Amino acid sequence: MACTFQSVDHPGDTPASAVYSRALARPIGACLVPVMLGAAAAALQGQPVWGYLIWGLPSALVGATLWTQFRLMRTPVELHLRSGQAAIQSLHEVMHGQSPTWHALHHVRAGRWDVELSVGWRTYSFRPAEWPQYDQLRDAAQKAFRSPQGAAQQSTPSPSRS
């Protein structure tokens, strides 16, 4: 039986273009501020500002776009759990309707303030402020981690020599 949990950042039915444009707003601001400050300082000193427009503006936009894409690909918004396995989907994967990729669940450390899951080669941390069903997530993660171990210990045949 698989359980699915969604973070507060989950897009739901919001169009991908709206999610992307909202995510792009802050990086554009952060990347354009240095360009604008440099252009303003150059203008106040009577120097040409064309360099800032020709090189600075496009560079800032490319940097903001790459930053946003990286964030969308690294922000987990959906957690799927089943016995011994977990699938964590990023905002990018959910926006584009990709199906979850399941990986072995190696370790679960559940506490009051966060749940850490070792899934595949990565460790993820889930906090109550970001995951509305935190208590259910914590219980489901512990159950998913414990259930295959007990079954594996009981049903694993011992090797025989022929």
Helices and strands as residue ranges (DSSP letters): E 3-6, H 16-44, H 50-51, I 52-56, H 57-74, E 76-82, E 85-90, H 91-95, E 103-110, E 115-119, E 122-126, H 134-155
